[in-house]
Structures are given as structure tokens and as C-alpha cells.
Amino acid sequence: GDYWPGDKPFSEPESRALRDFIAQHKKQIKFVINCHTSGNDFIWPFNGREHNDIEERAPGYLAIFQDIAKNAPFPKDVMKGNSYEVIGDQMGGDCDDYILDTFGIPSVTSEMGFYGQFIQDWRCQSKSVCFEILRENTRWIEYIFSNLDSIGQHVFPK
């Protein structure tokens, strides 16, 4: 698939702004959700790995992601895992990988939507489709928010 990694790490102002914000507020941030719009996926670190070595690199965090995957009310047919497990692709330099590895904060990418909903330039086909996508995805996001206290007990910011 297409992706836009930038010329080098943090070459784009928005990625620098996110990095700096998280660095300044890492003690207050309990979870990060990176929202994208290319499918119906819930993706966790580490994305450049065919065998996900998350337990060796960040012990205990996989249980957080697996709990959410198992218990949160996701829309129908959401695929869950790292990018290799979900889309068969090894992507390095992912924001989730960086946030968990650098700051010790659990971070996921949500590819919200369903395949075929977009037209040529990644715009939703209609407002009603967009609203339905948001409505369906707010339920699992609310699950995370309502469980931040228990998630926070397993988070060890660096």
C-alpha cells in the first residue's frame, strides 16, 4: 500500500509537534490513538516485525492491547494485531512503535472505516457514511477511556 514516511524521521512539522507534545506531557498521557482512514483495523506495536517481539521489547503491554481487542465493542470485521498480522506488511518508523518504545505509553493505530468507502482522494463518499463510521468507532474508544485507570496501572512512562 501507499504510505508517506517523510524524508527522514520528524521531517514534517506535524510529526515534530506530536513528538514534542508527548515528550512534554508523558507523565499525564495514558494512551495514544492514531486515527487513520484506510480500512477497518486496530493495529498495535511493533509494526516492522514479522514475529511481533512486543513482549521482549515492552513486557506487559501486549496484554493491554489484547484486552481491548477482546473486550471493546469494535465494528464488525475489525482486524487486530500488528501491521504484519493485520495487513501482511512490515512497516518501520510507525508512530505507535516510537511512542511505546520511547515513552512507554501504549499507542495504537485505528484504521477507521471499511474497505471501499472512499473515493479517489480519500474523502468519504457521503456525510452519512462518515457519521456511521464515527458512531461505530466511538464505542471502542469509550471502552479505552472508561478503562484508563486500569490501563494506567500497567503503564510505566520512560
Disulfide bonds with the S-S distance in Angstrom:
Cys124-Cys130 2.38
